[in-house]
Amino acid sequence: MSHKKFPELKPLFLERMQKLLTNKKDFENYLEIIKNEPINSIRCNTLKIQPDELIKRLKEKVWKIKQPFKEYPEIIIVESQLQPGELGRSLEHQLGYYYIQEISSMLPILALKPKPNETFLDLCSSPGSKTTQAASFMENTGTIIANEVNFGRIKILGSNLQKCGVTNVILTKKEGRELCKKLREEDIFFDKILVDAPCSGEGTIRSSPKTLIMWNIKMIKSLSKLQKALLSSAIEILNLNGEIVYSTCTHSPEENEEVVDYVLNKFKDEIKLEKISLPKELKCREGIINWGDNDNPLKKEVINNTKKFNPEIKKCIRIYPQDNDTEGFFISKFKKIKEINKNG
């Protein structure tokens, strides 16, 4: 696999990743793999075609493919194509027979497992990879609310939904917290909710190295506040016994375990963390429960402020690029066990 021109890693970014990956060899493997572009992966759109039929068509194109997960035959790795760039130009792609999607991006829906005839909210939906995946799980039944605040991104979302033949989606354009507030006022609740939150994108630097240029600690702190608010708002419109997945494509504990810890404290009687079921072929690491935050953007001196999170947070999942040759991801799953006081 070829190396892209790679930005210099900022010292604080390196320091933080070293705290997460304390094993020297593990850290070295991480530093090596992030310089390589990720593998090509696609998801068969079962609303239009079944995996065996799609695979037959792709093999006729002399594509070299494999299905990494026995339980999910729709997930396909494309190891090679006859012509470079054919993945995005093929007739099958134009017809919506498959969706080009990174494997780690497919995992939140595998964890949430929306079912036919359920009500499902995708709070941060565009470009629609997880929305279309949810529609496949639901077999185009039930109702999906797909929300996106940016009009340009809504057009992309709508186009992808149309191409994939999704017919059970209502598109909304509203800031996530405001949408949840409005839905709660109208007594509209959901069986399943996905909060795949805006994040610093540390896990996506293999495909988007420019993320490293924009990376800074102030952005992480700011995003953490937004994520806490988005997840809190979404929990309030979850049905009793409903499930919610909070996920990001970053490694930053402030945007992951700290957010989970915050809502566990805020809704300590109403929600609980669930164990996450993902393909056994995947290497998954548990959430961290200690984080040494030794940086202070306002002062030059180093401070020592170790955060201790709820031990239940070990049920969360961290996906690192070097473990499965994917992008990085974080996934947590909650169940609502008690109604929330509407006036509380």
Summary of the structure (lengths in Angstrom):
residues: 344
radius of gyration: 20.1
end to end distance: 54.0
largest distance: 62.0
contacts: 1130
relative contact order: 0.14
helix: 37%
strand: 21%
